C-alpha cells in the first residue's frame, strides 16, 4: 500500500474550493477528480506499507465499534509516524484523499447519497472540513479528521486501555479525554486508565456526560489544591473512582425506589458482565441463542462480546445477522 501526503498548495486549493467541489465527495467513487481540481498531481509519496484493512463497513457493526477497532488497527500499522507528522494536516488529508478515499466516503455514508438536491450545503462543507481535513483548535483538530482520530486514540491508549474505554459512545469519550491537558502526563494518564479498568472489571458502563466528564472536572478541582504531578497512578485513580462511585451510589438509591414502585421482575436491573451466560431472542431474523461470555469467547467473537457487555434484560442488541433482545442473564 502506497501512502501519500498532500502537497501544501494542493491542500490550500482543495480547502478553498470546497464551496464549489463539495458534491464531488458525495458522488465520485474514485479520487481521480482531485487531480483535475488541483491541475496537477496533488500527492507526494510518503512511504510504502504492508497492505491492511480497516474495520469492515456494512456488516452490522455500529459506528462506535468501527471507530474502536480502527483505533487499534490504524495505530498498529502506522505506529512509525512521529507525533509531529501525526499532527500535520498534509498527512491525514493525503491519506483521506488517497489510499483511504473510498473507505472514508463509505464510513460517512456518502456512497448512499442519491439525491444532491436535499443536501445542506453549509453543513456538508463543515463536515468535509472535519472529516477529510483538520478543523478546530490545536487539540481538537487531531480528533476531527476521520483517520487522525484513530491514530491518536491508539497513540494515547494501549490496547488494554482502549478495551477499558469500550466501544459505546466511543468518539464522545475519546474527545472528552484527549482534549484534556492532563492526558499528556503519562502518570496521570495511567491513573485514568486504572479508573476505567476498575469499572470495566465491575461490568459497569461509564457514560461520557454522567461519569467521565464530571470525574475529570473533579480531578481538575483537586489539582487546584494539590500538585497532581506529585500523585501516584493509584492515587489519581482513587480520586476518580471515589467520585464516580458516589454517582453510582446515588443512582442506586433512585433505582431501588423505582424497583419497589414498578415491581420489575427478578434480574431486570442486572448488567451483563464477563462470565455471564446470556440468552437472546431474535426481533427480525436469526434464531434464539445463548452465549457464555468467557475469555475464550471474547477472543473469538470480540464484536459480539463488546455488544453485550454492560447491557441488561430487554436491551436490544445488533449481532451480525439481525437485532435481538436480551431475555436472560445468568
N, C-alpha and C positions, 0 to 999 in steps of 0.2 A: 504494500500500500504506500503510495506516494503522498506525503503531507506537504502542502504548500501554504505559504503566507501570502497575504495580500500586499501588494506594493503600496507605499504611502499615498501616492497620487490616486491609485485606484480606490483606496478606502475613502478618500475625500469625495471622489466622483460619485461613488455608489450612494454614500450617505446623503450628499447634497441633492442627488437626483431622485430620492425616494418618492417625493410627491408626484413624479411622472412615471416612475418604473415600478411602483409598489405592486401592481397587478401581475408583474412577471413572476413574483414569488408564489402567487396563487394559481397560475395557470401553466407555467412552464415546468415540465417534468425533468428536464436536464438543465445544466447550468451554462449551456453554450451562449445564452443571451448576455451573460456577464461580459464576455469579450466584446460583443457589439456595443454595449453601453460605454465601456472604458476605451474603446478604439484601439486596443492592443491587448496582448496577453497580460492580465492583471496580476498573475501569480508569479511567485519566485519560489523555487523548490527549497524546502527546509531539510527534509531527510526522508529516507525510506524506512518503513517499519513493517514487521510481520503482519499479515492480514489478521484482522479480528473483527468480530461482530458485536454490536451493541445489543441491548435487551430487545427481544422481538416485539414488534408492534402488531396490533390487530389480532392478538391471541387471547384477549380477555384480561390481560394484566392492567390494573388501574395505573393512573399516572404516577402516583406515589411509589408504587413498586418498580415502575420503569426507571424513575429517577434514582431510586435506591440502588438498583442493580447496576445502572450505568456509572454511578459514583465509584463502584468497585472496579468495573471493567475498564473505564477510561483511564483512571489513575494507574492501574496496574500496567497498562500498555503504553502510557505516555509519562511514566514516572521520571523520565530523564529530563523533562522540562525544568528549567530553573524557575524560581519564584518571579524573577524579572520577566522572563519570557511568558510565563503564565498570566502575567498582568498586562501584557501587551495586546492591544486590540487587534493588531495586524495578524497575530497568530490565530486567534479564535474566529475572527471574521473570515480568514482564509480557509480554515477548516470547514466552517459552516457553508461557505460558497463553493468549496472544492470537494474533497473526499466524502464529506458527510452531508452534502447539499440535499440529496434525496431523503435521507433519514430525518434531518431537521424539519423539512417540509411535512413529512408524514407524522412526526411527533406532535405537530400543532394542527394536524388535520387539514392542512392547506390542499392536500390532494383530493379532498372531498368537496371542495368548493365548486359548485356547478354554475351558479348564477352570480356574476360580479355586481349586478345591479343592487343587491341587498347588502353590499359590503359598506361598513362605516369607514370611510377613507382615513379620517384623522386617527381613529382608534387603531386601525390596521397599521398605519405608518409608525405609530408609537410602539406597537408590539414588535414590529420588524426591527426597530432600533434596539430593542431589548434582546430579541431572540437571535438575530444574525450578527449584531454588532455589540457594542457596550453602551450602557446608558446609566445615569445616576452618579452618586458620589463615589469616592475612592474605594470604600469597602463594598458598597452596594453594586458597583459596576461589574465586579468579577462574578457576581451571582445572578446577573440578569441574562447573560449570554447562555444559550441552551447547553453548550458543551463545556464552557468555562466553569459553570457551577458544579458539574460532575467532577472535574479535575480537582477543584479546590475542596470539595467535600472529602475526597479521598486523601488529599494532602493534609488537611487539618485532623481528620479522624482515621484511626486504624480500622480494619475490617470489623474487629471486635466492637469498637466504639460505634460504628455505623449500625451494627446489629442491635446495640442497646438503644440507639436513637429510633430505629424501626422505620418502616415504610409509610405508616399512616401519617398524613399531613406532612410529608417529608420536607417539601420546599419551605413551608412556613417555619418549621422547626429549624431547618438549616439556616435560613435567613436571619432568624432571631438570634441565633448563636454566633454565627461567623461575623456578623456586623458589630458585635460587641468587642471593645478593645481588649478585654481581659483574655480573650481566646488566644491571643498571640503569645501569652505566657504559658510555657509548657507545663509548669506545675499547677497553675490554675485550671488549665485545660484538662489535666489529668484528674483533678478533683471533680470537675464537671462530669467527666466520663464515669467515674465511680458512682456519682449521683444517679446517672442514667441507668447504670448496671444494677444498682440497688433495686430500683422499681421494676426493671425488666425481669429480675430474678423473682420478684413477687407476682409477676404476671399482671402488673398494673400499667395501664396505658396512660402516658402523660400527654396532656393537651397543651398546645402551644400557649393559648391565651389564659387558661385556668391554672397552669402549673409552671411551665418553663419560664415565660416572661416574668411573672411575679417573683419566682425564685431568683432570677438574675438581678431584678431590682433590689431584692433583699440583700444579695451579696454586695451590690454597689453601696447600699446603706451601711453595711458592716465595714466596707472599705473606707467610709468616711470617719470611722472611729479608730480603726487599726490598719496597719500596712498589710494588705493582702499577700504581698510577696513573702512575708515572714511566716505565713501559714504553710502547713504541710498539705499534700493532696488529700489526706484523710480528713483534716480539719476543714478544708474547703467543702469537701463532700458532705461532712456532718452538718454544716450550716445550711446547705441547700436541702438536704434530706429532712432535717428537722422542720424547716419551713413548710415543705410540701406535705409532710406527714400531718401537720396541723390542718392543712387544707382538706386532706382526705378524711381526717377525723371529724371535722365539721360537717362534711358531706354525709358521713355515715349516720350522724345524728338525724339529719333530714331524711335519709333513706329509711331509717328504722321506723320513723313515723309513717312514711308512705306505705311501708310493708304492712303495718298493722291496720291502716285505714283501707287500703285497696285489697288486702288479703291475697297477695301474689302467691303462686304455687311454690313449692319447695325448690330451691335452687335457682329461682328466677334472677336473682342479683349476682349470681356466681359468674366470675370471669374465667374464660378459657386460659389455662396456663400450661407450661411444659409438664408433660407427664399425664395429662388428662386424656381420656378416650372420648371422642366427640362423635355423636350421631347426627347426621344431617339428612334432610328430605328435599327432593327437587321441587322447584317452583315452576320451571318451564320445561326442561327436559333432563335427561340423565336418569340416574337411579338412586335410591336411598343407599347411603354408605356410612361406614364407620372408620375413623382414623385414630390411631394411638400416637400421640404427639411425643414420640421418643427422640433421642439424639440421632438415631439411625434414620428415622422418618424425616427429620429436619434436613439431613444431608441429601437425601434422595429427592425430596419434594419441598424445597425451600419456599416456593411461591405459595403452596397450599398451607404450609406451616405458618408463614407470616400473615396470611389472610385470616387464619382462625385465632391466632393468639390475641388475647385481650377482648374478644367478643363475648357475648352472653347468649342465653337461651332466647330464641326468636330473632336473633340478629340475622340479617340477610347477607350472605357472602357470595362472591363470584369465584367459581373454581372451574377453570378450563372450559368444560362443556356446558356451562349454564349457571343459573342462580339457585342457591339453596338456602334453606332456613335451618338454623341450629335447633335440633329437637331435644338433645340430651347432653349433659356434661357429667362425666363420671371421673 
